[in-house]
Amino acid sequence: MRSWVAGTLALSATIGLAGLAVPAEAKAAAKPYDFNGDGRRDLAIGSPGGRVGKASGAGFVSVVYGSASGIGGARKVIGQNSAGVPGAAEAGDRFGSSLASADFNRDGYADLAVGAPGENAGTGSVTILWGSRSGLAKASVHTEARAAKGHRFGESLAAGDIQGDGSPELFVTVPGTSTYTWLYFGGARAKAMDAPARIRSARDVDQSWVAAGDVNGDGRGDVAYGWFDHDDPEVDHRRGFTVFYGTSGGGFTRGTTVYKAVFSLAIADFDGDRRGDVAAGDIYDSPWVGGSVRVYRGSPFGLSGSYDIHQGTPGVPGIGRVEDDFGYALAAGDVNGDGRADLAVGAPKSDVGGAFDAGTAFLLLGSPSGLTGRGAQEFSQASRGVPGTAVAHEHFGLQVSLLDHDRDGRADLVSGAPDEDRGDGGVTFLRGGASGLVARGASALSATTLGVRGRAAHVGGRLGR
């Protein structure tokens, strides 16, 4: 029996708030998740169900700064009761449900957008934690006046440079309304924008998530918006995604809609043609037992052709079994440094030995023809060199991220096991290498290490990527 809630795709993002101060001479923008500007990506872990004081489900975010050893740097826990963060931690706010990062104000330090869709009885809010030389410091909070109770403003976040001007925009989904996405402008325009642009839908949905990238190669960001709508009378139309293409004026043109069982999305250039391909994870067991990932190729005209990759693909390790949930989580990054994106795939309900639903994570390498089974890797907590032990129902791989935490030019894997240690959770770090991921020297962080043990943190249930 499935009981998952669709994972949030949180990519690099930017927001524009009315009155946002922008430096007179903007510095070179920092890469997403480099909060202190040292060139290493930092790790952000959302715990939306976490307890703050006596407030259950208030939520918080754990931040671990990158270091030469990966994720061994300084650590910090941030919630709505933290100094400098507006608002108050209240039961059910679910702060940390979504995460997205970019250098919002172009000051040379990446910032972090955090969604709290349960704020104010489900109206929702987005908080911006501003980067600095010392890391995340002050914060600003944003709510949408046109959002109402139950709209869940901020349920998922993503970003892209829609206008191609070097200043990315933030996309905020509001699944409880007839609005797909609210778009906020970053950079110099942020100071003048009083209201966001909107992409409208004909209906509200149960769940939504977004991914951003340049699908048609025109230098402007595009958005893939995924949804689940249980009430759609056409069963085949209850899940799917639509691609919206960015324009120079800061708006979108609506592109292809794909009706397909989709549980996760990622956009990256897997074949090196300088156009983003859309990867869509499908955990259902048909047509491929255990789940699959379908990749839609980018082209100057949008999506053009597709192919599937799964545990039955030659070279992919393991054997697909019913309800492995291969494809539940996706994250893209260049692990081997060849200039093409690779894809991490979570299969959080796969069995490991006799441990049911212990979970595994896969790496699929990019190539001139796209993602391939050649050189693919599979890791679990039973893999040689990986810390810990594979235990039933810990769901290793429920969330995955690929970011360069040690500044060696290769993306590293972080895989979450949020149900480890009776729901305290934990994450595992594997370094990227010339041939793929390297288990030697792998490390792990637990709720105890982060200082959140006993707070229903489910560490690893949300990861910035």
C-alpha positions in Angstrom: 0.0 0.0 0.0 1.4 3.4 -1.0 1.4 6.2 1.4 3.8 8.7 -0.2 3.3 12.4 -0.6 4.9 13.7 -3.9 8.4 15.0 -3.2 9.1 18.7 -3.8 11.6 19.5 -6.5 13.5 22.4 -5.1 16.0 23.9 -7.6 17.9 27.1 -7.6 15.6 30.0 -7.2 15.2 33.8 -6.7 12.6 36.0 -5.4 11.7 39.7 -5.8 9.9 41.5 -3.0 8.6 45.0 -3.2 11.3 47.4 -1.8 14.1 44.8 -2.0 17.4 46.6 -1.8 19.8 45.7 -4.7 23.5 46.7 -4.6 24.3 49.6 -7.0 27.0 47.4 -8.6 25.8 43.8 -8.4 28.6 41.3 -7.8 29.0 38.1 -9.7 26.1 35.9 -8.6 27.0 33.0 -6.3 26.0 29.5 -7.3 22.9 28.1 -5.7 23.4 26.8 -2.1 26.7 28.6 -1.6 25.4 30.6 1.3 28.8 31.9 2.5 30.4 32.5 -0.9 33.3 30.1 -0.4 32.7 28.2 -3.6 31.4 25.1 -1.9 27.7 24.2 -2.0 26.1 23.9 1.3 23.4 21.4 2.4 19.9 22.4 3.3 17.6 19.8 4.9 13.9 20.6 5.5 12.0 19.1 8.4 8.4 20.3 7.8 7.0 17.9 10.3 9.5 18.8 13.0 8.6 20.0 16.4 9.6 23.4 17.7 9.1 23.6 21.4 5.6 22.2 21.9 4.5 23.1 18.3 4.2 19.9 16.4 4.7 20.3 12.6 6.0 23.8 12.9 9.0 22.8 10.9 12.6 23.9 10.7 15.6 23.7 8.3 19.1 22.3 9.1 22.0 23.8 7.3 25.4 22.1 7.0 28.1 24.2 5.3 30.3 22.6 2.7 34.0 21.8 3.4 37.0 20.0 2.0 35.6 16.8 3.4 32.1 17.3 1.9 29.4 18.0 4.5 31.6 18.3 7.5 31.4 22.0 8.0 29.5 24.2 10.6 25.9 23.4 11.2 22.9 25.5 12.0 19.1 24.9 12.7 16.7 27.6 11.6 13.0 27.9 12.3 10.5 30.7 12.6 11.5 31.2 16.2 15.1 31.8 15.3 16.7 35.2 15.8 16.2 37.4 12.7 13.5 35.2 11.2 10.1 36.9 11.0 7.0 35.3 12.4 6.5 32.5 14.9 6.8 28.8 14.9 3.2 27.4 15.1 1.8 23.9 14.9 1.1 22.9 11.4 3.1 25.6 9.6 5.3 23.0 7.9 8.2 25.4 7.5 10.8 23.6 5.3 8.3 21.8 3.1 10.1 23.3 0.0 13.6 24.6 -0.5 15.2 26.6 -3.3 18.3 28.6 -3.6 20.0 31.3 -5.8 21.7 34.6 -5.3 18.5 36.5 -5.1 19.9 40.0 -4.6 23.2 39.3 -6.6 25.5 40.2 -3.7 27.8 37.2 -4.2 26.1 35.0 -1.6 23.4 32.4 -2.3 20.2 32.8 -0.4 17.6 30.2 0.6 13.8 30.3 -0.1 11.8 28.2 2.4 8.2 27.3 1.9 5.7 27.0 4.8 2.5 26.0 3.1 0.7 25.4 6.3 1.1 28.9 7.6 -2.1 30.6 8.7 -4.4 27.6 8.3 -2.9 26.6 5.0 -2.7 30.0 3.4 1.1 29.6 3.2 4.2 31.7 3.1 7.7 31.9 1.7 10.7 33.0 3.8 13.9 34.2 2.3 17.1 33.5 4.4 19.8 35.9 3.1 23.3 34.7 2.5 26.4 36.5 3.8 30.1 36.0 4.4 29.2 34.1 7.6 26.3 32.1 6.0 22.6 32.5 6.3 21.7 35.4 8.5 18.7 37.8 8.3 15.4 36.8 6.7 12.4 38.3 5.0 9.0 36.7 4.8 6.5 36.9 2.0 2.8 36.1 1.8 0.4 36.5 -1.1 -2.6 38.7 -0.3 -4.7 36.9 -2.9 -4.0 33.5 -1.3 -6.6 32.2 1.2 -6.9 29.4 3.7 -6.2 26.1 2.2 -4.4 27.5 -0.9 -0.9 26.3 0.4 1.2 29.1 -1.1 4.8 27.9 -1.2 4.1 24.1 -1.4 6.9 23.9 -4.0 9.5 26.2 -5.3 11.8 26.3 -8.4 13.7 29.0 -10.3 15.1 29.9 -13.7 16.3 33.0 -15.6 13.1 33.5 -17.6 14.2 36.7 -19.3 17.8 35.6 -19.9 19.1 38.7 -18.2 21.2 37.0 -15.5 18.7 37.5 -12.7 16.7 34.4 -11.9 13.1 34.3 -11.0 11.3 32.3 -8.3 8.3 30.1 -9.0 5.8 29.5 -6.2 3.1 26.9 -6.6 -0.3 27.4 -5.0 -2.0 24.1 -5.6 -5.2 25.0 -3.7 -6.2 27.6 -6.2 -6.8 27.8 -10.0 -3.3 29.3 -10.3 -0.4 27.1 -11.5 2.6 29.3 -10.4 3.3 32.8 -9.1 6.4 34.3 -10.6 8.6 36.8 -8.7 11.3 38.8 -10.4 14.9 39.0 -9.0 17.8 41.3 -9.5 17.3 45.0 -10.3 13.6 44.4 -11.3 12.8 43.2 -7.8 12.8 46.8 -6.4 10.0 47.8 -8.8 7.8 44.7 -8.8 4.7 45.2 -6.6 2.9 42.0 -7.8 4.0 38.8 -9.4 3.1 37.4 -12.8 0.8 34.5 -12.8 0.2 31.3 -14.8 -3.4 30.3 -14.6 -5.0 26.8 -14.6 -8.6 25.9 -15.0 -8.6 24.0 -11.7 -7.0 23.5 -8.3 -5.0 20.3 -7.7 -4.1 18.0 -4.8 -0.3 18.2 -5.2 2.1 20.2 -7.4 5.8 20.6 -8.0 8.0 22.4 -10.4 11.4 22.1 -12.1 13.3 24.7 -14.1 15.8 24.7 -16.9 16.4 25.8 -20.5 14.5 23.2 -22.6 14.7 24.9 -26.0 18.2 26.4 -25.6 17.2 30.0 -26.2 19.0 31.2 -23.0 15.8 31.7 -21.1 14.5 29.5 -18.3 11.6 27.3 -18.8 9.4 25.6 -16.3 7.9 22.1 -16.0 4.9 22.1 -13.8 3.7 18.7 -12.5 0.4 17.9 -10.8 -1.8 15.3 -9.2 -5.6 15.9 -9.3 -7.6 13.1 -7.8 -10.9 14.7 -8.9 -10.2 14.7 -12.6 -13.0 12.5 -14.2 -10.5 11.3 -16.8 -8.3 8.9 -14.8 -5.4 9.2 -17.4 -5.3 13.0 -16.8 -4.9 12.9 -13.0 -1.2 13.1 -13.3 1.1 14.9 -15.7 3.1 18.0 -16.4 3.1 21.0 -18.7 6.2 22.9 -20.0 6.0 26.7 -20.1 8.7 28.5 -22.1 10.2 31.7 -20.9 10.1 35.0 -22.9 12.2 38.1 -22.9 9.3 40.1 -21.4 9.3 37.9 -18.2 6.3 35.9 -19.2 5.7 32.5 -20.6 4.3 30.7 -23.6 2.4 27.5 -22.9 4.0 24.5 -24.5 3.5 20.7 -24.3 1.2 19.0 -21.8 2.1 15.4 -21.1 -0.5 13.2 -19.3 1.5 10.6 -17.5 2.0 9.2 -14.0 4.6 11.6 -12.7 6.0 11.7 -9.1 9.2 13.8 -9.6 10.7 16.1 -12.2 14.2 17.3 -13.1 15.5 19.3 -16.0 19.2 19.0 -17.1 21.3 18.6 -20.2 22.0 14.8 -20.1 23.4 14.6 -23.7 25.5 17.7 -23.9 23.6 19.5 -26.6 23.1 22.6 -24.5 19.3 22.0 -24.1 17.6 20.8 -21.0 16.0 17.4 -21.1 13.0 16.7 -18.8 13.3 13.6 -16.6 10.0 12.4 -15.1 9.9 9.7 -12.4 7.1 7.2 -12.5 6.9 4.8 -9.5 4.1 2.7 -10.9 4.9 -0.9 -11.8 3.5 -0.7 -15.4 5.0 -1.0 -17.9 8.3 -1.5 -16.0 8.2 -3.4 -12.7 9.6 -1.3 -9.9 9.2 2.1 -11.6 11.0 4.0 -14.3 12.3 7.4 -15.5 11.1 8.8 -18.8 13.4 11.4 -20.4 11.9 13.9 -22.8 14.6 15.4 -25.1 14.9 19.2 -25.4 15.1 20.8 -28.8 14.8 24.3 -30.3 11.1 23.5 -30.7 10.5 22.2 -27.2 10.1 18.5 -26.2 11.1 16.1 -29.0 11.0 12.4 -28.4 11.6 10.4 -25.3 13.1 7.2 -23.9 12.7 5.1 -20.7 15.3 3.9 -18.3 14.6 1.5 -15.5 16.1 -1.5 -13.6 15.6 -3.7 -16.6 17.8 -1.4 -18.8 21.1 -3.1 -19.7 23.8 -1.9 -17.2 21.4 -0.7 -14.5 22.1 -2.7 -11.3 19.6 -4.8 -9.5 16.2 -6.3 -10.4 13.0 -4.3 -10.4 10.5 -5.6 -7.9 6.9 -4.5 -7.3 6.7 -1.2 -5.4 10.4 -0.5 -5.4 9.4 3.1 -6.2 12.3 3.6 -8.6 11.9 7.2 -9.8 10.3 8.6 -6.6 13.1 11.1 -6.2 15.3 12.7 -8.9 18.3 15.1 -8.8 20.6 16.1 -11.6 24.3 17.2 -11.5 27.6 16.5 -13.2 29.2 13.8 -11.0 32.1 12.7 -13.2 33.0 16.1 -14.6 32.5 15.3 -18.3 30.3 18.3 -18.9 27.0 16.3 -19.1 24.5 16.1 -16.4 24.0 12.8 -14.6 20.9 11.7 -12.7 20.4 10.4 -9.1 17.3 8.3 -8.8 15.8 7.2 -5.5 14.1 3.9 -5.0 13.0 4.2 -1.3 10.9 1.1 -1.1 13.3 -1.4 -2.6 14.3 -4.3 -0.4 17.9 -4.8 0.6 18.6 -8.4 1.6 15.9 -9.2 4.0 15.3 -5.6 5.0 12.0 -4.6 3.4 11.7 -1.0 2.1 15.2 -0.3 3.3 15.7 1.7 0.1 18.4 2.3 -2.5 19.8 5.2 -4.6 21.0 4.9 -8.2 23.3 7.0 -10.4 22.7 7.1 -14.1 25.4 8.7 -16.2 24.9 11.2 -19.1 26.3 10.5 -22.5 26.1 11.9 -26.1 22.9 9.9 -26.5 21.5 10.8 -23.1 21.1 8.8 -19.9 22.4 5.3 -20.2 22.7 2.1 -18.1 26.4 2.0 -18.9 28.4 2.7 -15.7 25.2 3.0 -13.6 25.6 2.5 -9.9 23.4 1.4 -7.0 24.0 2.2 -3.3 22.3 1.3 -0.1 23.3 1.3 3.6 24.5 -2.3 3.0 26.9 -1.2 0.3 30.6 -1.5 1.0 32.0 1.7 2.3 28.6 3.3 3.1 28.0 4.1 6.8 25.2 2.4 8.7 23.1 -0.7 8.2 20.2 -1.4 5.9 17.2 -1.6 8.1 13.6 -2.2 7.1 11.3 0.8 6.4 14.0 3.4 6.7 13.5 4.5 3.1 17.1 5.4 2.0 16.7 7.3 -1.2 13.4 9.0 -0.4 15.2 12.2 -1.4 18.4 12.7 -3.2 20.6 15.7 -4.2 23.6 16.3 -6.4 25.7 19.3 -5.4 29.5 20.0 -5.3 30.0 20.3 -1.6 33.8 20.0 -1.6 34.6 22.3 -4.6 36.4 19.6 -6.6 34.3 20.3 -9.8 32.2 17.2 -9.4 28.7 16.8 -7.9 28.4 14.7 -4.7 25.4 12.6 -3.7 23.4 13.2 -0.6 20.7 10.5 0.0 18.1 10.9 2.8 16.7 8.1 5.0 14.1 10.1 6.9 12.6 7.1 8.8 16.0 6.0 10.2 16.2 5.7 14.0 12.4 5.7 14.5 11.8 8.9 12.5 14.7 10.9 13.5 16.2 10.3 10.1 19.7 10.8 8.6 21.6 11.6 5.4 24.5 9.9 3.7 27.2 11.6 1.6 29.1 10.0 -1.3 31.8 12.0 -3.2 31.7 12.4 -7.0 34.6 11.0 -9.0 35.9 10.6 -12.5 34.0 7.3 -13.0 31.0 8.1 -10.8 30.3 8.1 -7.1 32.9 6.9 -4.7 31.8 5.0 -1.5 35.3 5.2 0.0 35.3 8.0 2.5 31.5 8.2 2.6 30.0 9.9 5.7 26.7 10.3 7.4 24.8 12.9 9.5 22.1 11.9 12.0 19.5 13.8 13.9 21.8 13.6 16.9 24.7 15.0 14.9 22.5 17.9 13.8 21.1 18.5 17.3 17.5 17.7 16.4 17.0 14.2 17.9 13.6 13.6 19.3 11.9 16.4 17.4 10.3 14.3 14.7 12.8 15.8 12.3 12.8 13.0 9.6 16.2 14.3 8.5 16.5 13.6 4.8 12.8 14.0 3.9 13.5 17.3 2.1 16.8 18.2 0.5 17.9 21.3 -1.3 19.2 20.3 -4.7 
